[in-house]
Amino acid sequence: MADVKGTQRTYRSPLREQAARRTHEAVVAAAVQVFTEEGYTGARIEQIAARAGVSRPTVFGIGTKAQLFALARQYAATDGSVSANDEGFQQLLAIPDAHRLLGEFAAFTAAISQRLGRLQLALEQAAGTDPELAQLQESSQQELLECARGIIAATAATGSLRRDIPREAAADVLWLQIQPANYQHLVEERGWSHHAFERWHAATMIAALLEPAGAS
């Protein structure tokens, strides 16, 4: 008789998997709230557990404090999606008019910065003392730079990018412009409205990166 050992199927429960996903999302959403309110240093795993309505071991089952912070940043940046989706960014890159492209990119990044500003400041403050967060800070800045490079390439393809600035320098300017901390400083600290920030954000991008009207 044939040996049937090792042919047993692993049982999977859709209900259990759905419950695990809900728990994971609840913990990450709670981490966003706690890290936003308390910063990285002041946040406690017990606070995240209480906010999510789960036990402390359940929180640790999802990740360490640094890993939870990384998940919280991703969750905030993607507006509540645990996994990133760059569909909106790809749609921006396809816009054929440079003024509209930068205007919509300004709205896109202002909305992300609104959700991410305080978390980014917390990251910058803690990165100097935590190697995991230092690595997260470095990777997040690289992502911003790649995002800026993509927008500059799309702008150049329209023929409207300023000719007196090299592309890499233009990407650096845009990288600096889209730092989430800018939103925190102007809106949270200086009292600007979101709409005022978005208008300034777009106007500054356009003035810095596009050929002036009537330029030959």
Disulfide bonds with the S-S distance in Angstrom:
none
